[in-house]
């Protein structure tokens, strides 16, 4: 008889955000797997929860996941919590979920706080489409590749960053993305919650003068379609309209079809392309 895994979201700052359902689940579980038992014991004591705990973190996630899945196969219910927020988001919990799925162990998620979503809703930037990158990698080559990908990302971008790396990361983002709107969020849901809508250059200036404190969520606007089209148009203008037309006509397109695409590529009216062709013929 198989037990199950419960992903239990815990407060990211304000203890009043703990849901009754999570309190009940943690109380009734056979075992709680916590990212840092020293940190989590304060949370459990606050809610008078005495369920046994075991550590589950980045450095023991493989071996401990084997132990936890063995416990669940014996019929035990395991509740997984992270230091703050929702387990498995930028968190080793994803490894445990994968192992459970491979072994057909039921997994359920008890929703609650997530710093990335909280920051997004406060950012004032587009929430319709967004991508979450978590912490940028420490490996320089990998980081460079991800930053290169983000330069083309049209969706709102969400990153996490530690205070001691904030200035460096803002500098790298500004160098890679250019000027963009950004909202910096820290101390979310706490007494000194801070939300700063600004630009990358202004954020960099601010934290070159001011010491960064607390964990940050950075919400950055994606690359606009208009900006992308403008850059593409500037690239096409490096060749003449005649050369541009020839590229499409060599692919078997009619002059009318080529004119339409050339005008779109260069961001100009179709009549301007037509006028150029007439002038070339008459010259």
NORNORNOR-V57387 format. One record per residue. RES is the residue in one small letter. PSI is psi in whole degrees, -180 to 180 (* if undefined). Layout:
res=RES psi=PSI
res=RES psi=PSI
This chain:
res=x psi=124
res=x psi=144
res=x psi=-148
res=x psi=166
res=x psi=132
res=x psi=121
res=x psi=111
res=x psi=113
res=x psi=133
res=x psi=162
res=x psi=146
res=x psi=0
res=x psi=-52
res=x psi=117
res=x psi=-21
res=x psi=-10
res=x psi=-3
res=x psi=127
res=x psi=150
res=x psi=-34
res=x psi=-40
res=x psi=-41
res=x psi=-46
res=x psi=-42
res=x psi=-42
res=x psi=-34
res=x psi=-40
res=x psi=-15
res=x psi=156
res=x psi=-29
res=x psi=140
res=x psi=123
res=x psi=119
res=x psi=143
res=x psi=-44
res=x psi=106
res=x psi=-30
res=x psi=-35
res=x psi=-44
res=x psi=-26
res=x psi=-32
res=x psi=-39
res=x psi=-47
res=x psi=-40
res=x psi=-39
res=x psi=-37
res=x psi=14
res=x psi=45
res=x psi=125
res=x psi=15
res=x psi=138
res=x psi=147
res=x psi=154
res=x psi=153
res=x psi=143
res=x psi=108
res=x psi=-177
res=x psi=-34
res=x psi=-8
res=x psi=14
res=x psi=-32
res=x psi=-55
res=x psi=-41
res=x psi=-34
res=x psi=-36
res=x psi=-42
res=x psi=-46
res=x psi=-41
res=x psi=-33
res=x psi=-41
res=x psi=-41
res=x psi=-35
res=x psi=-23
res=x psi=0
res=x psi=3
res=x psi=150
res=x psi=124
res=x psi=130
res=x psi=128
res=x psi=129
res=x psi=152
res=x psi=177
res=x psi=-36
res=x psi=135
res=x psi=-156
res=x psi=125
res=x psi=151
res=x psi=-3
res=x psi=112
res=x psi=50
res=x psi=147
res=x psi=-7
res=x psi=-27
res=x psi=-33
res=x psi=-43
res=x psi=-40
res=x psi=-44
res=x psi=-44
res=x psi=-39
res=x psi=-43
res=x psi=-40
res=x psi=-29
res=x psi=12
res=x psi=35
res=x psi=127
res=x psi=139
res=x psi=134
res=x psi=152
res=x psi=128
res=x psi=103
res=x psi=157
res=x psi=-152
res=x psi=146
res=x psi=122
res=x psi=-37
res=x psi=-43
res=x psi=-39
res=x psi=-46
res=x psi=-41
res=x psi=-44
res=x psi=-23
res=x psi=-11
res=x psi=-30
res=x psi=1
res=x psi=172
res=x psi=130
res=x psi=-1
res=x psi=-43
res=x psi=131
res=x psi=160
res=x psi=144
res=x psi=122
res=x psi=-9
res=x psi=-141
res=x psi=136
res=x psi=145
res=x psi=153
res=x psi=-26
res=x psi=125
res=x psi=-42
res=x psi=-46
res=x psi=-41
res=x psi=-42
res=x psi=-40
res=x psi=-43
res=x psi=-42
res=x psi=-38
res=x psi=-39
res=x psi=-39
res=x psi=-23
res=x psi=-27
res=x psi=-3
res=x psi=117
res=x psi=-17
res=x psi=160
res=x psi=136
res=x psi=134
res=x psi=127
res=x psi=154
res=x psi=149
res=x psi=144
res=x psi=153
res=x psi=-38
res=x psi=-13
res=x psi=1
res=x psi=-51
res=x psi=-43
res=x psi=-43
res=x psi=-42
res=x psi=-40
res=x psi=-44
res=x psi=-39
res=x psi=-43
res=x psi=-40
res=x psi=-39
res=x psi=-43
res=x psi=-18
res=x psi=-165
res=x psi=125
res=x psi=156
res=x psi=144
res=x psi=146
res=x psi=123
res=x psi=128
res=x psi=136
res=x psi=160
res=x psi=38
res=x psi=135
res=x psi=-2
res=x psi=178
res=x psi=-41
res=x psi=39
res=x psi=132
res=x psi=129
res=x psi=118
res=x psi=101
res=x psi=124
res=x psi=-156
res=x psi=165
res=x psi=-43
res=x psi=-41
res=x psi=-36
res=x psi=-40
res=x psi=-43
res=x psi=-42
res=x psi=-48
res=x psi=0
res=x psi=-24
res=x psi=-30
res=x psi=140
res=x psi=130
res=x psi=136
res=x psi=141
res=x psi=162
res=x psi=141
res=x psi=147
res=x psi=125
res=x psi=124
res=x psi=117
res=x psi=137
res=x psi=145
res=x psi=171
res=x psi=128
res=x psi=150
res=x psi=-37
res=x psi=-41
res=x psi=-42
res=x psi=-45
res=x psi=-37
res=x psi=-44
res=x psi=-41
res=x psi=-42
res=x psi=-41
res=x psi=-35
res=x psi=-44
res=x psi=-30
res=x psi=-3
res=x psi=-15
res=x psi=162
res=x psi=162
res=x psi=-38
res=x psi=-45
res=x psi=-38
res=x psi=-46
res=x psi=-43
res=x psi=-36
res=x psi=-42
res=x psi=-38
res=x psi=-32
res=x psi=-17
res=x psi=4
res=x psi=8
res=x psi=152
res=x psi=165
res=x psi=-38
res=x psi=-44
res=x psi=-42
res=x psi=-41
res=x psi=-43
res=x psi=-44
res=x psi=-40
res=x psi=-44
res=x psi=-41
res=x psi=-45
res=x psi=-41
res=x psi=-5
res=x psi=37
res=x psi=162
res=x psi=149
res=x psi=-34
res=x psi=-28
res=x psi=-38
res=x psi=-44
res=x psi=-45
res=x psi=-39
res=x psi=-43
res=x psi=-44
res=x psi=-45
res=x psi=-38
res=x psi=-37
res=x psi=-34
res=x psi=-10
res=x psi=*
